[in-house]
Amino acid sequence: MNSTPRRPALPWGALSVVAASVLWGTTGTAATFAPGVSPLAIGAVAMGAGGLLQALYAARHIASQPAGLFRRWRLVLLGAAAVAVYPLAFYSSMHLSGVAVGTVVSIGSAPIAAALIERAADKNPLRRRWIAGALLGVGGAALLSFAGHGPAGSAAPDSWTTTAGVVLGLLAGSTYALYSWAAHRLIGLGVTPRAAMGTVFGLGGLFLMPVLALTGGPLLASWTTIGVGAYMAVVPMFAGYLLFGWGLARVGASTATGISLLETVVAAVLAVFVVGERLPALGWLGAAAVLASLFILAPRPAAIPGPRPTAVPSGGGLPPRAPVQPDGAKQQAGAQPQQQDS
């Protein structure tokens, strides 16, 4: 018997969601380089084109699982509809209430929405550690939002505009949580992560094509706007959601949406150093609180004392399938059959 102690497996799923959140945090700043393009066009080209790229990348996996996807067509349609609504609400929220407030409200409300969805649909309990991390993260996001920073020389939006932006941000957070849950649910039911993400995002991208056709003309006005559209589709949406899908197969939807609060910090920092916004001390305190919440929400490195590991939920979520266990957990699982995910 080998008694040499092994190092615990790293939470690669959580780290991939962190990487995705960093990429997503650049979208608000990138959108400011195309001021003549409407938020509907920005959202449609970002998530629409990015979703179609996801489907193209996963075409072989989707083609290998048509029966499983068709049996769960309601879940696929639900996730795709949420994918289509999310960017329209998200970028409209930033347009009406500002980059920082729109990002913070949209992303800050997502963990609560995800936990409530998992509670209602999967009957998962809200765990104390998750509640503590979510409250700390949302509180930090609120400090970031209301710290009173904004572009120099810009007129303050009226209360109705800000309220509309906040309402759209809550809609964006809810749809973000909904498509995260739908994709995680598909993965838990046996669909490979690439097929699940490619199908949900590809269909959502198709739903956004009419919006892009109606509003996307200004994207072709200059090389700058073309570059902004291409960047939004390829980097944060395509590459970011590849990382998010990989992480979503390993952590619960509420954990993933909680970790993605990091996006608000990235968005605020870029707003300060790139766009030229000022962030007072209260805002930096909020950023620190969001970062601290990541250490609570992230799954702990697995040191699994049994023949088979369990999920690492932080407020709910389906357990990951056997093929996506960390390497150390696979070794401890012994000779148990494992279906390999290509």
C-alpha positions in Angstrom: 0.0 0.0 0.0 1.3 3.4 -0.9 1.2 5.6 2.2 2.8 8.6 0.6 0.5 11.6 1.3 -0.9 13.2 -1.9 -1.5 16.9 -2.4 -5.2 17.8 -2.6 -6.6 18.4 -6.0 -6.8 22.1 -6.9 -10.3 23.6 -7.5 -9.8 23.8 -11.3 -13.5 24.3 -11.9 -13.5 27.4 -9.7 -10.4 28.8 -11.2 -11.8 28.5 -14.7 -14.9 30.5 -13.6 -12.5 33.1 -12.2 -10.7 33.3 -15.5 -14.1 33.7 -17.3 -15.1 36.4 -14.9 -11.9 38.4 -15.7 -12.7 38.3 -19.4 -16.4 39.3 -18.8 -15.2 42.2 -16.7 -13.8 43.8 -19.8 -17.0 44.0 -21.7 -18.4 47.3 -20.3 -15.1 49.1 -20.9 -14.9 47.7 -24.5 -18.4 48.9 -25.2 -17.4 52.5 -24.3 -15.1 52.4 -27.4 -18.3 52.2 -29.6 -20.4 55.0 -28.2 -22.5 55.3 -31.4 -23.7 51.7 -31.2 -26.9 50.9 -29.2 -26.7 48.5 -26.2 -29.1 46.2 -28.1 -26.6 45.9 -31.0 -23.7 45.4 -28.6 -25.5 42.6 -26.7 -26.7 41.0 -29.9 -23.3 40.8 -31.5 -21.5 39.8 -28.3 -23.8 37.0 -27.2 -25.2 36.2 -30.7 -22.0 35.8 -32.6 -20.3 34.3 -29.5 -23.1 31.8 -29.1 -22.9 30.7 -32.8 -19.1 30.3 -32.4 -19.8 28.1 -29.3 -22.2 25.9 -31.4 -19.6 25.6 -34.2 -16.9 24.7 -31.8 -19.1 22.0 -30.2 -20.7 20.7 -33.4 -19.2 17.3 -33.2 -20.3 16.8 -29.6 -23.8 18.1 -30.4 -24.1 15.7 -33.3 -23.1 12.8 -31.1 -25.9 13.4 -28.6 -29.1 14.4 -30.5 -31.4 12.0 -28.7 -30.3 13.2 -25.2 -30.7 16.9 -26.2 -34.1 16.3 -27.9 -35.4 14.5 -24.8 -34.6 17.6 -22.8 -35.8 20.2 -25.4 -37.8 22.2 -22.8 -34.6 22.7 -20.7 -32.6 23.6 -23.8 -35.2 26.1 -24.9 -35.4 27.6 -21.4 -31.6 28.1 -21.3 -31.5 29.5 -24.9 -34.3 32.0 -24.2 -32.4 33.2 -21.1 -29.2 33.5 -23.1 -31.0 35.7 -25.6 -32.6 38.0 -23.0 -29.5 38.4 -20.8 -27.2 40.5 -23.1 -30.1 42.8 -24.1 -30.9 43.5 -20.5 -27.3 43.7 -19.3 -26.0 46.2 -21.8 -29.2 48.3 -21.6 -28.7 48.4 -17.8 -25.2 49.7 -18.2 -26.3 52.2 -20.8 -29.0 53.6 -18.5 -27.3 53.5 -15.1 -23.6 53.4 -15.9 -21.0 50.7 -16.4 -20.3 50.2 -12.7 -23.9 50.2 -11.5 -25.2 48.1 -14.4 -22.5 45.5 -14.0 -22.7 45.3 -10.2 -26.5 45.0 -10.1 -26.6 42.4 -12.9 -23.8 40.2 -11.6 -24.4 40.9 -7.9 -28.0 39.7 -8.1 -27.1 36.5 -10.0 -25.9 34.4 -7.0 -29.2 35.0 -5.1 -31.3 34.2 -8.1 -29.2 31.0 -8.8 -29.7 29.8 -5.2 -33.4 30.5 -5.3 -33.7 28.6 -8.7 -31.8 25.6 -7.3 -33.9 25.8 -4.1 -37.2 25.7 -6.1 -36.2 23.3 -8.9 -33.8 21.0 -7.2 -34.9 21.3 -3.5 -31.3 22.1 -2.6 -30.8 23.7 0.9 -29.0 27.0 1.3 -25.8 26.2 3.1 -24.4 28.6 5.7 -21.0 28.9 4.1 -22.7 29.9 0.8 -25.1 32.3 2.5 -22.1 34.0 4.2 -20.1 34.3 1.0 -23.0 35.5 -1.0 -24.0 38.2 1.5 -20.3 39.4 1.7 -20.0 39.4 -2.1 -23.4 41.2 -2.7 -22.6 43.7 0.0 -19.2 44.4 -1.6 -20.9 44.8 -5.0 -23.4 47.2 -3.5 -20.6 49.3 -2.0 -18.9 49.3 -5.5 -22.2 50.4 -7.0 -23.1 53.3 -4.7 -19.6 54.6 -4.0 -20.4 57.6 -6.2 -17.9 57.1 -9.0 -18.5 58.0 -12.6 -17.0 59.5 -15.7 -15.6 63.0 -15.2 -17.9 65.7 -16.6 -20.9 63.4 -17.2 -24.3 64.5 -16.2 -25.9 62.5 -13.4 -28.8 60.3 -14.7 -32.3 61.1 -13.5 -33.9 58.8 -10.9 -36.2 57.1 -13.4 -33.3 56.3 -15.8 -31.3 54.8 -12.9 -34.3 52.9 -11.7 -34.9 51.4 -15.1 -31.3 50.5 -15.3 -31.4 48.7 -12.0 -34.6 46.8 -13.0 -32.9 45.7 -16.2 -29.9 44.7 -14.2 -32.1 42.5 -12.0 -33.5 40.9 -15.1 -30.0 40.3 -16.5 -28.9 38.7 -13.2 -32.0 36.4 -13.1 -31.5 35.3 -16.8 -27.8 34.8 -16.2 -28.6 32.5 -13.2 -31.3 30.7 -15.3 -29.1 29.8 -18.2 -26.3 28.8 -15.8 -28.7 26.5 -14.0 -30.1 25.1 -17.3 -26.6 24.3 -18.6 -25.5 22.7 -15.3 -28.7 20.7 -15.3 -28.1 19.3 -18.8 -24.6 18.4 -17.8 -25.9 16.6 -14.7 -28.3 14.7 -16.8 -25.6 13.2 -19.0 -25.0 15.7 -21.7 -21.3 16.6 -22.2 -20.3 20.1 -21.1 -19.3 21.1 -24.6 -22.6 19.8 -26.1 -24.7 21.5 -23.4 -23.0 24.9 -23.7 -22.9 24.7 -27.5 -26.6 23.9 -27.9 -27.9 26.4 -25.3 -25.7 29.2 -26.5 -26.0 28.4 -30.2 -29.7 28.4 -30.1 -29.7 31.6 -28.0 -27.4 33.2 -30.6 -29.9 32.3 -33.3 -32.6 34.0 -31.3 -30.4 37.2 -31.3 -29.8 37.3 -35.0 -33.0 39.3 -35.8 -32.0 41.9 -33.2 -28.6 42.2 -34.7 -30.0 42.6 -38.2 -32.3 45.4 -37.0 -29.8 47.3 -34.8 -26.3 46.3 -35.9 -25.8 48.8 -38.8 -23.6 51.2 -36.7 -21.2 48.3 -35.9 -20.0 48.6 -39.5 -19.4 52.4 -39.3 -15.7 52.2 -38.6 -12.8 49.8 -38.0 -13.1 50.7 -34.3 -16.7 49.6 -34.0 -15.9 46.4 -36.1 -13.0 45.7 -33.7 -15.2 46.2 -30.7 -17.9 43.8 -32.0 -15.3 41.2 -33.0 -13.6 41.4 -29.6 -16.9 41.1 -27.7 -17.9 38.0 -29.6 -14.6 36.2 -29.6 -12.8 37.0 -26.3 -15.3 37.5 -23.4 -18.2 35.6 -25.0 -16.6 32.7 -26.9 -13.5 32.1 -24.9 -15.1 33.2 -21.6 -18.0 30.9 -21.9 -15.8 28.0 -22.9 -14.0 28.5 -19.5 -17.4 29.0 -17.8 -18.8 25.7 -19.2 -15.7 23.8 -18.2 -16.1 25.1 -14.6 -19.9 24.7 -14.6 -19.4 20.9 -15.0 -17.3 20.9 -11.8 -19.1 23.3 -9.5 -22.8 24.1 -8.8 -24.6 26.9 -10.7 -25.0 29.0 -7.5 -21.2 28.6 -6.7 -20.3 29.6 -10.3 -22.5 32.7 -10.3 -21.2 33.6 -6.8 -17.6 33.4 -8.0 -18.4 35.5 -11.1 -18.9 38.4 -8.7 -15.2 39.0 -9.5 -16.5 40.5 -12.8 -17.7 43.5 -10.9 -14.2 44.2 -9.5 -12.6 43.8 -12.9 -15.2 46.2 -14.4 -14.6 48.8 -11.7 -10.8 48.6 -11.9 -10.9 49.0 -15.7 -13.4 51.9 -15.4 -10.8 53.7 -13.2 -7.6 53.0 -15.2 -9.0 52.8 -18.8 -12.2 54.8 -18.9 -11.1 57.5 -16.4 -13.7 57.0 -13.7 -12.8 57.8 -10.0 -13.3 55.1 -7.4 -13.4 56.4 -3.8 -12.2 54.5 -0.7 -15.7 53.1 -0.2 -15.6 51.6 -3.7 -12.2 49.9 -3.1 -13.6 48.5 0.2 -16.4 47.0 -1.8 -13.9 45.5 -4.2 -12.0 43.9 -1.4 -15.2 42.4 0.1 -16.1 40.8 -3.3 -12.6 39.3 -3.5 -12.9 38.0 0.1 -16.2 36.4 -0.8 -14.5 34.3 -3.5 -12.5 32.5 -0.9 -15.7 31.5 0.9 -17.7 30.6 -2.3 -15.0 28.6 -4.0 -15.0 24.8 -3.4 -12.4 23.6 -1.0 -9.6 21.4 -2.4 -10.9 17.8 -2.2 -9.5 15.5 0.4 -12.0 12.7 -0.1 -12.3 10.1 2.6 -14.5 7.5 0.8 -14.7 5.3 -2.2 -16.3 8.0 -4.2 -16.3 11.8 -3.9 -19.5 13.9 -3.7 -20.3 17.2 -5.2 -18.9 20.4 -3.8 -22.0 22.6 -3.7 -22.1 26.0 -2.1 -25.8 26.6 -1.9 -27.1 23.9 -4.1 -26.4 22.5 -7.5 -26.3 19.1 -9.0 -23.2 16.9 -8.3 -20.7 16.7 -11.1 -20.6 13.6 -13.2 -17.9 11.0 -12.6 -15.9 12.0 -15.7 -15.3 15.5 -14.4 -13.8 14.6 -11.0 -10.3 15.9 -10.2 -7.5 13.5 -11.0 -6.9 12.7 -7.3 -10.5 11.7 -6.9 -10.4 9.5 -9.9 -7.5 7.6 -8.5 -9.3 7.1 -5.2 -12.4 5.9 -7.0 -10.6 2.7 -7.8 -11.9 0.4 -10.4 -15.3 2.0 -10.6 -16.4 2.4 -14.3 -16.1 5.9 -15.6 -17.6 7.3 -18.7 -15.0 9.4 -20.5 -15.9 12.9 -21.6 -14.1 13.8 -24.8 
